[in-house]
């Protein structure tokens, strides 16, 4: 019986510039002079005071303001262009530096057809760097809005106004790349390319940015997005190559990935609207595979932050057994309802295991068997277990940007919800795969994708390990789940040292929960999430199964 899908709370309250080589040509007519304010139907006026336009911008206001902004920008009148935005200082700085840094000349701006309060435009230019000249073009958008104070239309300034995807502090640059290109290879020497493994494109960019200079490669000349530096190295986004003017010499970079498992993971998530998976080697922490669908979307596998649902019960169970509060063969009933902090929790369909053991409740993923222990715990017990035993929330030095999980200290109902992976608990497939790996090996080994010897970085270390009895009992619980519990369908026919845990995490305003599945087979652990799909074993289970059988 599926019991983890609902945890059912009932009641309670819980700049192109003067001095640029070449000129600009703006295609499309423009009204001369500053745009004129047009009073809308709901404009307000004070007693005898001037009328302040309000309401949506008119088509004329949108077109006129965008044309005036683009005309000023193309002519090198940075001050005028910047004054038409809601952030003149930031716009002036960016517009002034834009073309010289990118080495753009002979630029033409071609506005497109306005769509509501947005006007698309195309930039056609020539990159002029030393003896190299090459054409380049792209499209971007000017977004317009009404100034609430004056009522006048203005450009809603964002760095992406200049080039799509630019964030604050990012720059377009042309010159010698900051890092040589890399030839990334897997653990067996097989080359890994973005063409063959599109889901790894961002990972390979990150590896090049961080480790390219540590190889024997030589940088080429490129137009690239130079990313702003982040104070947190785990959040640092990689530079992005837009056009190669002269190729450099790639340097070989060895990774821990396994091309065979990588392909299996990619095929398992392919075609799903959204899905992510990760695989690690429990005995070492080496990352063996990372996959996302869509392949060119956000890297949820390593940077996602989602409620992990009942896969969190692996951590919760270890904590309860470490504290002597339960054991696999100990009576641990799972009632229909449990009230904590004024909130009434119910199992799916008000199901129950009134006289069951903890092993039965774990295998069936019966929520209230876990929530019922909230009264026995301090607010920070789960946080400590997750951090000190499973390494969740420590600063992982994997070699690429990662979110390393969060299990915040919470109180009453929110703490109770955390026990089943809801509340404020947040994970991604790499975190959950690491949890499964810790359960398999008995101790946390920080995941990593390149050897620490490359940059002498220090790995995160857990403060302690589970008690021996807890470690063996946890594996017994996960094996029972894999052979006769909620994970049995996905794990059917898989032999060896196996264990599994399903999870379904509810999300506000989402019809179906996020499906999770975590499992291990011998020295291979994997986890997957398939958002808004339903039951973990049915929807995420096959993804993990594909990885385990490929290994």
C-alpha positions in Angstrom: 0.0 0.0 0.0 1.3 3.4 -0.9 1.5 5.5 2.2 4.0 8.2 1.5 2.2 10.3 -1.1 0.3 12.5 1.2 1.4 13.7 4.6 -1.9 15.5 4.9 -1.9 18.4 7.4 -5.3 19.0 8.7 -6.1 22.3 10.4 -3.6 24.5 12.4 -1.5 27.3 10.9 1.4 26.3 10.3 26.7 50.2 -24.1 27.6 50.9 -27.2 29.6 54.2 -27.1 31.3 57.1 -28.7 34.7 56.1 -29.8 33.6 52.7 -31.1 35.1 51.7 -34.4 32.5 52.0 -37.2 29.0 53.4 -37.1 25.5 52.3 -36.3 22.4 52.0 -38.5 19.0 51.7 -36.9 16.4 50.1 -39.1 12.8 51.1 -38.5 11.4 54.6 -38.0 11.6 56.5 -34.8 9.9 59.6 -33.4 12.3 62.4 -32.8 12.7 63.8 -29.4 11.7 62.4 -26.0 8.5 60.2 -25.8 5.4 62.0 -24.8 3.3 60.8 -21.9 -0.2 59.7 -22.8 -2.9 59.9 -20.1 -4.6 56.5 -19.6 -8.2 56.0 -18.7 -7.4 55.6 -15.1 -4.9 58.5 -14.8 -5.2 60.4 -11.6 -4.8 64.1 -10.9 -4.6 66.1 -7.8 -6.5 69.2 -7.1 -5.3 71.5 -9.8 -2.0 69.6 -10.1 -0.5 68.0 -13.1 -1.9 64.8 -14.4 0.2 61.7 -13.7 -0.4 59.0 -16.3 -1.0 55.5 -15.0 -2.1 52.1 -16.2 -0.6 50.0 -19.0 1.7 51.6 -21.6 0.1 52.4 -24.9 1.5 50.9 -28.1 2.8 54.4 -29.1 4.6 54.8 -25.8 6.3 51.4 -26.1 7.4 52.0 -29.7 8.5 55.6 -29.2 10.5 54.9 -26.0 12.2 51.8 -27.4 13.1 53.6 -30.7 14.5 56.6 -28.8 16.5 54.4 -26.5 18.0 52.4 -29.4 18.7 55.5 -31.4 20.5 57.1 -28.6 22.5 54.0 -27.9 23.5 53.4 -31.5 24.6 57.0 -31.9 26.9 56.9 -28.9 24.7 59.2 -26.8 25.1 57.0 -23.7 23.8 59.7 -21.3 20.5 60.1 -23.2 20.0 56.3 -23.5 20.8 55.7 -19.8 18.4 58.5 -18.8 15.6 56.7 -20.4 16.0 53.7 -18.0 15.0 53.1 -14.4 18.6 52.7 -13.4 20.7 55.4 -15.2 23.9 54.8 -13.4 24.0 51.0 -14.1 22.9 51.5 -17.7 25.5 54.2 -18.3 28.3 52.0 -17.0 27.2 49.0 -18.9 26.6 50.8 -22.2 29.9 52.6 -22.0 31.9 49.4 -21.5 29.9 47.1 -23.8 31.3 47.6 -27.3 35.0 48.2 -26.3 35.1 45.1 -24.2 33.4 42.9 -26.8 35.5 44.6 -29.6 32.3 45.2 -31.6 32.4 47.5 -34.7 30.0 48.3 -37.6 27.0 47.6 -35.4 23.5 47.8 -36.7 20.4 47.6 -34.5 17.2 46.3 -36.0 14.0 46.6 -33.9 11.4 43.9 -34.3 7.6 44.0 -33.8 6.6 45.1 -30.3 4.9 42.5 -28.2 3.0 44.1 -25.3 5.6 46.1 -23.3 8.6 44.4 -24.9 10.4 45.3 -28.2 12.8 42.7 -29.6 15.8 43.8 -31.6 18.6 42.3 -33.5 22.3 43.3 -33.3 24.5 42.7 -36.3 28.1 43.5 -35.8 31.7 42.7 -36.7 34.2 41.5 -34.0 37.4 43.4 -34.7 40.3 42.0 -32.6 43.9 42.5 -33.7 44.2 41.0 -37.2 41.0 39.0 -36.9 37.6 40.3 -38.1 34.5 38.1 -38.1 30.7 38.7 -38.2 28.5 38.2 -35.2 24.8 38.7 -34.6 22.2 38.0 -31.9 18.8 39.1 -30.7 17.8 40.7 -27.4 14.8 42.6 -26.0 14.0 46.0 -24.5 11.4 45.8 -21.8 9.3 48.9 -21.1 7.4 50.1 -18.0 5.7 53.2 -16.6 7.6 55.2 -14.0 5.3 55.2 -11.0 6.4 58.7 -9.8 6.2 60.6 -13.2 4.0 58.3 -15.2 6.5 58.4 -18.1 7.5 55.3 -20.0 11.0 54.0 -19.4 13.2 51.1 -20.1 13.2 48.5 -17.3 17.0 48.1 -17.2 18.6 44.7 -16.9 22.0 43.5 -18.0 20.2 41.1 -20.3 19.0 44.1 -22.3 22.5 44.1 -23.8 22.8 40.4 -24.3 20.4 37.6 -23.3 21.3 35.8 -20.1 23.7 38.5 -18.8 23.4 38.8 -15.0 24.6 41.6 -12.8 28.4 42.0 -13.1 28.6 39.8 -16.2 30.4 41.1 -19.3 30.9 40.3 -22.9 34.6 40.1 -23.7 36.7 39.3 -26.7 40.3 38.3 -26.2 42.4 35.4 -25.1 40.2 33.1 -23.2 40.8 33.0 -19.4 41.2 29.2 -19.6 42.3 26.8 -22.4 39.8 24.5 -23.9 39.7 21.1 -22.2 39.4 17.5 -23.4 37.5 16.0 -20.6 37.8 12.2 -20.2 36.0 9.7 -18.0 37.5 7.4 -15.5 38.5 5.0 -18.4 39.9 7.7 -20.7 36.8 8.0 -22.9 36.3 11.6 -24.1 33.2 13.4 -22.9 31.9 16.1 -25.1 28.8 18.4 -25.0 27.8 17.0 -28.4 27.7 13.4 -27.2 26.4 14.3 -23.7 24.5 17.6 -24.0 23.4 17.4 -20.4 27.0 17.8 -19.4 27.5 21.1 -21.3 27.3 23.3 -18.2 29.4 20.9 -16.2 32.1 20.9 -18.8 32.0 24.7 -19.0 32.5 24.8 -15.2 35.4 22.3 -15.3 37.1 24.4 -18.1 36.7 27.6 -16.2 38.1 26.2 -12.9 40.7 23.6 -14.2 41.6 24.5 -17.8 44.6 26.5 -16.6 45.8 23.5 -14.6 46.1 21.4 -17.8 48.7 21.5 -20.5 46.3 23.3 -22.9 46.8 26.8 -24.5 43.9 29.3 -24.6 42.5 30.6 -27.9 40.8 33.9 -28.8 37.1 34.0 -28.2 34.1 36.2 -27.6 32.7 35.0 -24.3 30.5 35.9 -21.4 32.7 36.6 -18.4 30.7 35.8 -15.3 30.8 37.9 -12.2 32.7 36.4 -9.3 30.7 34.8 -6.6 31.8 34.9 -3.0 30.6 31.2 -2.7 32.7 29.1 -5.1 29.9 26.5 -5.1 27.7 29.1 -6.8 30.2 30.4 -9.3 28.8 30.2 -12.8 31.2 29.3 -15.6 32.2 31.6 -18.4 30.4 30.9 -21.7 32.0 30.8 -25.1 29.9 32.5 -27.7 32.3 32.5 -30.7 35.8 31.1 -31.3 38.0 33.4 -33.3 41.1 31.2 -33.1 41.2 27.8 -31.5 43.4 27.0 -28.6 45.1 23.7 -27.7 42.9 21.5 -25.4 44.4 20.2 -22.3 43.3 16.7 -21.0 41.3 16.8 -17.8 40.5 13.5 -16.0 37.1 13.2 -14.3 35.5 10.6 -12.2 32.5 10.2 -14.6 31.8 6.9 -16.2 30.7 7.3 -19.9 28.6 4.1 -19.8 26.7 5.1 -16.7 26.4 8.7 -18.0 24.8 7.5 -21.2 22.4 5.3 -19.2 21.4 8.1 -17.0 20.8 10.5 -19.9 18.7 7.9 -21.8 16.7 7.2 -18.6 15.7 10.9 -18.2 15.4 11.7 -21.9 11.9 12.5 -23.1 10.6 13.5 -19.7 9.4 17.0 -19.3 11.6 17.3 -16.2 13.8 14.8 -14.6 17.3 14.6 -13.0 19.6 11.9 -11.7 23.0 11.4 -10.1 25.2 8.4 -9.4 28.1 8.1 -7.0 30.6 5.4 -5.9 29.9 4.8 -2.1 33.5 3.6 -1.3 35.1 6.8 -2.6 32.5 9.5 -3.2 33.4 9.7 -6.9 30.6 11.1 -9.1 29.8 8.6 -11.8 26.9 10.2 -13.7 24.8 13.4 -13.8 21.8 13.9 -16.0 19.0 16.3 -16.5 16.0 16.7 -18.8 15.7 19.0 -20.6 19.4 18.6 -21.3 19.9 22.3 -21.7 17.9 23.3 -18.7 18.9 24.1 -15.1 21.2 21.5 -13.5 18.8 20.2 -10.9 21.0 17.1 -10.4 23.7 19.2 -8.6 22.2 22.6 -7.9 18.5 21.8 -7.4 16.8 22.6 -4.1 13.7 20.5 -3.6 11.9 18.8 -0.8 13.2 15.1 -1.0 10.0 13.6 0.5 10.3 10.1 2.0 13.9 9.5 0.8 14.7 11.7 3.9 13.5 8.8 6.0 16.9 7.2 5.5 18.4 9.9 7.6 15.5 10.0 10.0 15.7 6.3 10.6 19.4 6.4 11.3 18.8 9.2 13.8 16.0 7.3 15.6 18.0 4.1 15.8 21.2 5.9 16.8 19.2 7.5 19.7 17.8 4.1 20.7 14.2 5.2 19.9 13.4 2.3 17.6 14.8 -0.7 15.8 13.7 -2.8 12.8 11.9 -5.5 14.8 10.6 -3.1 17.5 6.9 -2.2 17.7 6.5 1.1 16.0 2.8 1.7 15.1 1.8 4.0 12.3 -1.6 5.5 13.3 -4.0 7.2 10.9 -3.5 10.5 12.6 -0.8 12.3 14.7 -1.0 15.8 16.0 2.1 17.9 16.5 2.2 21.6 17.4 -1.5 22.0 16.7 -1.2 20.3 13.3 -3.0 17.0 12.5 -1.0 14.8 10.1 -2.7 11.9 8.3 -1.5 9.1 6.1 -2.7 8.7 2.6 -6.3 7.5 2.5 -6.1 7.5 6.3 -4.3 4.2 6.1 -2.5 2.7 9.2 -0.3 0.0 10.5 -1.6 -0.2 14.1 0.5 -3.0 15.5 3.4 -2.9 13.0 7.2 -2.9 13.5 9.5 -0.2 12.4 10.7 -2.3 9.5 7.1 -2.7 8.2 6.5 1.1 8.5 9.8 1.9 6.7 9.2 -0.6 3.9 5.7 0.8 3.4 6.9 4.3 4.0 4.1 5.0 6.5 4.6 8.6 7.5 3.1 8.8 11.0 5.4 6.1 12.2 8.1 8.7 11.8 6.1 11.8 12.7 5.0 10.1 15.9 8.6 10.4 17.2 8.6 14.2 17.0 7.7 14.4 20.7 10.9 12.4 21.6 13.2 14.8 19.7 14.9 18.1 20.2 14.5 20.7 17.4 18.1 20.3 16.1 18.4 16.5 16.3 17.6 15.9 12.6 19.8 18.8 11.5 22.7 17.3 13.5 22.2 13.8 12.1 22.0 15.0 8.5 25.2 17.2 8.9 27.3 15.1 11.3 26.6 11.7 9.8 25.5 12.2 6.2 27.4 15.4 5.4 24.3 17.3 4.3 24.8 21.1 4.6 28.5 20.9 4.8 30.5 22.9 2.2 31.2 20.2 -0.5 34.3 20.8 -2.7 33.1 18.6 -5.6 35.0 20.6 -8.3 31.8 22.1 -9.8 29.0 24.3 -8.5 26.7 22.4 -6.2 23.9 22.9 -3.6 24.9 20.7 -0.7 21.5 20.2 0.9 19.8 22.0 3.8 18.1 20.6 6.9 17.3 23.7 9.0 16.5 23.6 12.7 12.7 23.8 12.9 10.0 23.6 15.6 6.8 21.7 16.3 4.9 20.8 13.1 7.6 22.0 10.7 10.1 19.8 12.6 7.7 16.9 12.3 7.3 17.5 8.6 11.1 17.5 8.2 11.2 13.9 9.5 9.5 12.8 6.2 11.4 15.2 4.0 9.0 18.1 3.9 9.1 21.3 5.9 12.3 23.2 5.2 14.4 20.2 4.0 15.9 20.7 0.6 17.9 18.3 -1.6 18.9 17.4 -5.1 19.7 14.1 -6.7 23.4 14.3 -5.9 22.6 14.9 -2.2 20.1 12.0 -2.1 22.5 9.7 -4.0 25.2 10.6 -1.4 22.7 9.7 1.4 22.1 6.3 -0.2 25.9 5.9 -0.6 26.4 6.7 3.1 23.8 4.1 4.0 25.5 1.5 1.8 29.1 2.1 3.0 28.4 3.1 6.6 30.1 6.4 6.3 30.0 9.7 4.4 32.5 10.3 1.6 32.1 13.7 0.0 31.1 13.4 -3.7 33.7 14.8 -6.2 34.1 14.9 -10.0 37.9 15.8 -10.3 40.7 14.7 -8.0 41.5 17.1 -5.1 45.2 16.9 -6.1 44.5 19.3 -9.0 43.9 22.3 -6.7 44.7 20.9 -3.2 41.1 21.5 -2.0 40.0 20.0 1.2 37.0 17.6 1.2 34.1 18.0 3.7 34.2 15.4 6.4 31.4 14.2 8.6 31.9 14.5 12.4 31.0 10.9 13.1 29.6 7.7 11.7 26.5 5.7 12.6 26.7 3.2 15.4 27.6 -0.3 14.0 24.2 -1.7 14.8 22.5 1.4 13.2 24.5 1.0 10.0 23.6 -2.7 9.6 20.0 -2.2 10.6 19.6 0.7 8.1 20.9 -1.6 5.3 18.4 -4.2 6.4 15.6 -1.7 6.2 16.6 -0.6 2.7 17.0 -4.2 1.5 13.5 -5.0 2.7 12.1 -1.9 0.9 13.9 -3.0 -2.3 12.7 -6.6 -2.1 9.2 -6.4 -0.5 8.4 -2.8 0.0 7.6 0.3 -2.0 10.8 -0.1 -4.0 10.3 -3.7 -5.0 8.8 -3.0 -8.5 11.6 -0.9 -9.6 14.3 -3.2 -8.1 12.8 -6.5 -9.3 15.5 -8.8 -10.6 18.4 -6.7 -9.4 20.8 -8.8 -7.3 23.8 -8.2 -5.0 24.0 -5.9 -2.0 20.9 -3.8 -2.7 18.8 -1.3 -0.9 16.2 1.3 -1.9 13.9 4.1 -0.6 11.0 5.7 -2.4 9.8 9.3 -1.9 6.9 11.5 -3.0 7.2 15.2 -2.0 4.1 17.4 -2.0 4.5 20.9 -3.6 2.0 23.7 -3.1 -0.2 24.4 -6.1 1.0 21.2 -7.9 -1.5 18.4 -8.7 1.0 15.6 -8.4 3.9 15.3 -6.0 7.6 15.2 -7.0 8.6 11.5 -7.4 11.9 10.5 -5.8 13.8 7.2 -5.7 17.2 6.4 -4.1 18.9 3.0 -4.2 22.2 1.2 -4.3 23.6 -1.9 -5.8 27.0 -3.0 -4.5 29.4 -0.1 -4.9 27.0 2.1 -6.9 24.4 4.4 -5.5 22.0 6.6 -7.5 19.0 8.9 -7.0 16.5 10.5 -9.3 13.6 13.0 -9.1 10.8 13.4 -11.6 8.9 16.5 -10.6 5.1 16.6 -10.7 4.8 13.0 -11.7 3.4 11.1 -8.7 4.6 8.0 -6.8 8.4 7.7 -6.4 8.7 4.0 -7.2 6.6 4.1 -10.3 8.1 7.3 -11.8 11.6 7.9 -10.5 12.3 4.2 -9.8 12.9 3.2 -13.5 15.4 6.0 -13.9 17.5 4.7 -11.0 17.0 1.1 -12.1 18.5 1.9 -15.5 21.6 3.3 -13.9 22.1 0.4 -11.5 21.6 -2.2 -14.2 24.1 -0.4 -16.5 26.7 -0.5 -13.7 
